[in-house]
Amino acid sequence: KKVIHFNEKGDSIDTIMRYVEVTPRYDHQINLLATGSKKIRIQLQGSIYSSGRNIQNVKKIHLVKTIQNENLVTLQYVVEIKSIAGKEGANVNGYNYRKELCFTPPKEIERVEVELYENRLNKPKPPKLVAKTMLENLKNR
C-alpha cells in the first residue's frame, strides 16, 4: 500500500506501508497425537491462501478412501475448498485449518499411511497431495 504525505514545503513524500501477518500460517502436516490400546488420534492441519476478489473457504475435511493391504492401511483425507465471489478484507491473507480424528485399525495392521489432499471445488483439476506420513510399529500397542 502506498501513502503520499506532504512536508512543510509542500513536497510529496511517498511512504510504503506493509501488512504484517498476525497469525502464523500452519504448515501442511499430519501429526500423531496419541496411540492408545485400540485407537490412534491424529491431527490434520494446513492453511489456504485467500485474498483479493475471490474468497477461499474450507467447506469440509473428510475421509475419501481407505485402502487395506496385508499389514498396511492407507487413509486418504480431502480438504474441500470452495471459492466464493466477493472481495476479501484488505488485511486477510488466508485461513488456517485443523482437525483431530480418531481411527481404530484392525489388529493385524502394523502400519498406517495417512495422506492429506486439497481439492479446489471450482477448478476441474484433480486433488493435490499436500501432506503424507507413515505411522509404524502399531502391532506393539
N, C-alpha and C positions, 0 to 999 in steps of 0.2 A: 504494500500500500504506500503510495507516495502522497505526502502532505506538503503544501507550499506555505511557508511563513514569510513575513516581511520584516526586515530590520528597521531601525530608526530612519535610515536614509531612504527607505522605500524600495531597496533592492530585494529581490526574491531569493529566498534560501530554500533549497529542496531538502526535505528530511524523509528518509525511508524508514518506515515502521515495519517491524516483523512480528508476526504472531508466534507465540511460544506454546508448544503443546503442554498442557497442564497434566493430563493423564498419560503416562507412558503406554505405548501400544504393546499389546500382548504378542509374543511370538507364536507361530502356529506350533502347538505341542500337544502331545498325548502324555499325561502324567499318571503314573501309578500311585494311587493314594493309599490303598491298603489291600492286603491279601489275607482274608480270614480263613476259616476252616473250609468253607464252601464257596464263598463269594469273593469276587475281585472288584474293587472300586477303582474306576479310572476317571480322569478329568480331561475333557476336550476343551481347548482354548485357542483363540486366534483373534485377528482383527480384520476389518474390511475398510476399504477406502470409500469415503462418501464426501463429496464436495462439489460445489458448483451447481449446475442446473439439473442434475439427476440425484435423487436421494436413494441411497442403497440401505436396505434394512434386512436383518436376518428374519426370515419367515419361520423356519423351524430347523431343528437339528434332530435327525432320526437315523435309525439303523436301516440300511437298504438291503444288505445281503450278508448271510452267514455261510461260509464255506468250510466244511469239515472234512479233513483227510484222516489218516490213521491216528496220529497223535498231535495234530495241528488244527486249530480253528482260526479262521480269518474273519474278522468283523469289519465291515465297511460302513462307516458313518458318513452322512452327507449333510452339509450346511447349505440350506436353500436360501439364496439371496435374491430378493426382488428389488426391482428398480421402479421408483415412483416418479412421475413427472412433477417437477416443482423445484424450488430453489432452497438449497441448504443454507443454514446460517453462516455468516462470514467467519465465525470462529470455530466451526466444526470441520475436522479433517477426516473423521471416520468413527467407527464404533468397535468396541471390544465385545467379544462373546466368550462365555464359559459355561460348561455344563458337566455335572457329575453324573456318572452312570454306574450301575451295578450289573455284573454278569456272573452267572453261575455256570462254569464249564463242566462238562461230563467228567467222570472220574478218570477215564483213560487218557485224557488230554494232558500233554506235557508242556505245550507251547501255545500261546495265543498271540496272533498278529492283529494289530489294530491299525486301520487306515482311515484317514480323515480327508474328505473331498469337499471342495466348494463348487456349487452349481449355481450359476447365474441364470435365473429362470427366463429372463427376457432375451437371452442370447442363445443361438442354436448350437453352441459348442458343447462338447462332452464335459462332464465334471473334471475338475483339475485336482490332482493329488497334491495336498499341501503338507501333510504330516503322516509319518508311518513309524510304528515302533513294534518291537517284539518282546513279549513277556515270556521268560523261560523258567524252567525248573518248577513247574506248578504241581508236579506229581508228589513233591515233598511237603504238601500243605498239611 
